Amino acid sequence: MYQATLAPVVVAFTEFWSGDPVPTRYNRHATAHATGAIQVTKLNAIAAILLATSLLRELYEQDAETNAAT
């Protein structure tokens, strides 16, 4: 499950430089530096929320496992 949860991180953190075309898929760097109609879509907003939720869940589960081991 861990790998499936973190798989979208690779896409979200793909490098984006100002000369590159703005990606249509959710990209953290493009969202921060090239905000526009291409990057700000309902689908990308949902992708960002799902990514944040899955990462928080993973952190919570790791914390629970650490506390159970002590």
N, C-alpha and C positions, 0 to 999 in steps of 0.2 A: 504494500500500500504506500510505503514511503516514497518510492520512485514515481508512482503515478501522481502523488500529491505535488511533488516538486517539479514534474516535467514542464508545466507551463512557465516556470521561472526562466528557463532557457530562452523562450520566445520573448518574454516580458523584458529581459535584461540584455537582449541583443543590441550591439552597438549601433548607434545612429549618428551620423555626422551631418552637419548643416548642408553639405552639397549633395547628400544622398536623397533619393525620392522618399517621401514620407510613407512609412509602411501602413497598410490598411489594418493589419492585426494589431492588437494591443501591444504597445511598447512603452515602457516607463520613460525612457529618455526622450522619445518623440513626443509623448504627452506633455512632458515638462518643457520642452524647447521648441516644439512645432505645433502648438495647439491650433487646431483648425477643424474644419468639417471632415477631413479625412481620418483624423485620429479620434475625435470626440464623437462617438456614435453610441447608440443604445447597446449594441452588441459588445463594444469594447468596455463600456461601463460595467456591464454584467460580468465580463471576463475579469476585470480588475477586482470586483467584489468577491467573485468566486475564488480568485487567487488569494486574496487577503484572508478569506474565511478558511480555506484549506491550510494556509500557513499557520494561522492562529490555532487551528485544531491540532496540527502536528506539534506545535510548541507545547500546547496543553497536555497532549499525550506523553511527550517526552518528560515533562515536569512531573506528571503523575507516576510514571515509571521510576523516575529518580527518587521521588518521595517514598514510594513503596519499597524500594531497595534499602532505604536507610532505616 
